[in-house]
Amino acid sequence: MVVVPPMLAIAFVLRAAHLVPESQSGPRTEIVAPGATGRQVMRAQILLDRARFSPGEIDARYGDDLGIAITGFQERHGLKVTGTVDADTWKLLNADTRPLLMSYTITRADLKGPFEPVPSDVEQRAQRKWLGYESPEEELGEKFHISPKLLAELNPGKSLHRAGERIQVPNVRRGLPHRAVRVVVSKSKRTVTAYGPRDQVLAQYPATLGGEHDPLPIGHWIITIVQHYPWFYYDPAHYWNASPDEAKAKLPPGPNNPAGVVWMGLSKKHYGIHGTPDPGHIRHDDSYGCIRLTNWDADDLSHMVRRGTPAILEE
């Protein structure tokens, strides 16, 4: 989790209006490159998120997830691929003139919970009826695709635990999804890309893929099931680092289920594309062979695919 200095967070709030009505002086076009942090990085992350070139969790810093989103956006639009948000890239991104931040009133439903720590022990998790959020910050962070820490710092003096509290959040409302004709998982890019007719890129998401012990199953498969809020069947035999003494377990659904909020199973048995309880570590870890997305990206993709959609896993 990235810790943003309090003064930076305050600057976000004080300048929030400038994130939207820049028409008087024209949109800002500072280059966003590796090592950059702050307001312009957050602006790029929000705009790319809405364009369905997901930067992963919005955290106001240039990381690998943002870099791959920029590259994908530039390739899709025939721009010079620089991996930086340069003047030409800003020009296209700024064509989306909707407000970047919006006011949101925390509801009683947001605070319904129950909010409680998720046990690390598999058997204890199996005894739960629901693997929900651990805090309102986590729930609101997922709703608006932002790190809980940055969300809190964007709203100094505000309580994220009080119904009726008005807060500032990223405006990450995407348009209606289109039907994908195929999905491509790239091992080298660590991305999942949904394609429409005529090779049109509909969306690109950063992904956590298989590692040394559980490599990504390269090949041509199909999606066999799309299941929201799935149960997770834990079998230690499928995990290289599991203790042989562990028992099998059936873990209840919820956003902190190991498969997150949706499971898109593949014709390769035991493999699928799914969400994650840890959005801040997408692309930075290895999986047990499956393809892991943030919960919001997995949900987005789930409305583009259906049973029979080709899923191509490539180097």
N, C-alpha and C positions, 0 to 999 in steps of 0.2 A: 504494500500500500504506500502510495506516495504522500508524503507530508508536505503540504503547500504552506509556506510562511503566512502567518496571519495577515501581515500587511498586504500580501498579494491577494488574499481572499477579500479583504476590505476594498482593495482597488477594483476587483471584479464587480462588487456591488455598487460602488460609487460610479463606475463607468458602464454599468449595465445598459443604460440607455444608449450609449455609443455603440453597443454591439448590434443595435437594431437600426436607428435612424441616422445612418452615416451619409445620407443622400446630400446633405448640405455641402460636405467637403469631398464626397466620393468615398467608396469603400476603401478601407485600409488594405495595403498590399505588401506589408513587410514579409520578407521571405521567411518561411517556417522550415527550418532545417534541423538535422540531428543536434541535440543539445538544447534546443529551444524549450522554453517554458512560458506559461502565462496566458494572457487574454487571447492573443492571436492563435495560439495553439488550440485553446478550447474552441474558438470560433471555427477553425478548420475541422476539428473533431466532430462538432455538431453538424456542420454542413455535409461532411462526408458520410456521417451516420444517416442523415436524411436521404442522401443519394444512394443508399444501400451499398456503400463501400465502407463497411464497418471498420472503425478504428479500435474496436473492443471497448473497454471501459474508459469513459471520458475522465481524464485526470489532469488535463492542462499541461502535459509534458510530451515532448516528442520521444516516442519509444518505437520499438520494432513494429507493433501493431499499426501505429499511425503511418509509419513508413511504407508498409505493404499496401495500406489503403490508398495512399497517395499514388503509388506506382500503378495500382490497378485502375484507378480513376483516370490517370494520364493515358494509359494504354487504351482504355475504352473509348476515349475521346480523341485519339490520334494526336496527342500532345507529345512533345519531347519528354522522354522518361528521365526525370532527374531525381525522383524521390523527395523533392522539396516542393513546398507550395510557393511557386514562383508567380510572376505577374500573369502569365497565360492561364495558369491553374486557378488563381484567384478570380480571374475574369469569369470563368465558367462556374466556379463555386458560388460567386456572388450574384449569379443570375437567380438564385433562390433568395428572394428578398423577404421571406417570412421572418418574424422576430426570432432571434436566437435563444432568448430567455423568455420565460413566461411566468406569470404568477399562478401558484397552485395553493389551494386551501386544503390542509390535511383533514381527512374525514375520519369519522368513527370507525369505518371499515378498515382504513389504513392501520388503525391501532388495535384492531380486534385480537390479533395474535392467535394463540398464546405465543409469546416470545420467550424462548428458553434455549439454553446451549444444546447443541447437537452432540450426543456422546460420541467419543472416538471408538468405543468398543462396539463391534458389529452386533453382538447379541443384545446389547442395551438399545441400540437403534431399532432392532427388529421388534422390540416390545412396544415401541411407539405406534400410534395410529396415524401420525402425520409428521413429516420432517419439514417443518416450516422454518420461517425466518427466525434468526436469533435476536433481532432488534428492529425497531421501526426504521432506523437508518439503513439497514440492509435492504428492507423491503422497498423503501422509497428510492434507494440507489438503483435497484434493478428496474424499477418502474421508469426511471428517467436516464438509465444507461450511464450513471455517473458513480464514481467512487464515493462511498459513504463519508469518508473523511473530507473530500472536497465539497460535497453537498453541505455538510455542516459549516464549513468555513465560508461558503458562499452566503450563508445566512447567520452572521454573527448576531448574538442576542436573541435568536429565535429558538423555540423549543420544537424539536421534531417528535416530541412525545405528547403534544397537545392538539386535540381536535379543534378545528377552527383557526389554527395558526396559518397565516399566509406566508409562503416562502417563494423564493426564486429558484427555478429549475430549468434545465436545458429543454428546449422545445424540440423533441426528437420524434415528432409525429411523422411517420413515413406514409407515402401514398399506398393505395391498395396493391397488394402483390399480384403479379402476373403468373400464369402457369408456366413452370419450367419444363422443357423437353428433355433435359438431362442435367445432372449434377457432376461436377468434376472436382475431385479432391487431389490437390497437388502436394506431394511429399516435400519437394524442394522449397516451395513457397510457403508451405504450412497454411494453406487456404482452402476454403470450400467455395466454389463458384457455381451459381445457378445460371443456366443458359436458356434463352427463349428461342423462337424460330430464327433461322438465318444467323446463327451464332451470336445473337445479341446477348451481351452480359446483362443479366437482370439484377444480380447481387453478388457481392464478394464478402466473405466473412473470414476473420482470422481463426485458426483452429489449432488445437492440441492434438497431435497424432501419435501413433505408436512409436516406441523407442527400440533400443538395442535388444531387449528381451522379448518384446511383443511388437514386432514390426508391422507396419501398415500392410494389409493384404492387397498388394498390387493386382489389379485385374478389372474386368468388366462385370459388374454385379447389377442387381436391380433392388429398388426399395420394395420391401414386402409388407411393411406395416407402418402406419403413422399413429402413434399412441401418445395422447397427452396425459400427463401425470401418471406415469407408469409405476408399477411395483418393480423392484429390483431384486433379482434372484442372485444372491451371492454364493458362489461356489469356490472355495479356496483352491481347488484343482486348476482353475483358470488363471491363477495369479502366481507368477514366478517367485514372488517374495512373501507369499502367505505362509503362515505356520501350518504344518500338517495336522496339528491338533485342533485347528479351528473347525467349527461345525458350519454346515450350510445354513443360510439365513435368507428370509424373505423380508426385504426392507420396504417400509411403507412409502407411498408417494409424497411429493412435496418438492419445493424448490431446492431443498438441501438433500434430496435423494441423489445418489451417485450419478444418475442419468438426468438429473435436472427436471425440467418441466415437460420434456417431450422426448420420445424415443422413435427414431426412424430406422427400423431394422433393415439389414441387408440380406440378400440371398446367401451371403457367406455367413454360415451359422455362428452365432455368438457375437457378431459385429454389427455396429450401427453408428448412425450420426445422432448425437444427443446433446443435451444441455449440461450444465455443470453447477455445483454449489460454490465454485471459486472463480468468479469472472476475472479477477485481477491477475490470474496466472495463465490465461489463454496464451498459447504459443510459447510459453516459457518453461513448460514441463513436458514430460512424455506421458502418454496414456498407456493403457493395457491393450493397445491395438485398435481401439475404436477411435472415432472422430468426435472431438469435444468442442462445442461452441458455447458462447455465453448463452444464458437462458433466453434472453430476448432475441438473439440472432437465430437460435434453434427454433424458437416459436415462429419467427418470421419465415424461415425456410420451410417449416412444416405446412404452411399454407400455400406453398408453391409446388409441392410435390404430392404424389399420391402413389398408391400401390402400382408397381410396374414402371415407375420412372427410372430410367437408367442411371446408375451411379458408377462413374469411372474413377478408379483410384490409380493414380499414375505417379511416376517418379518426378 
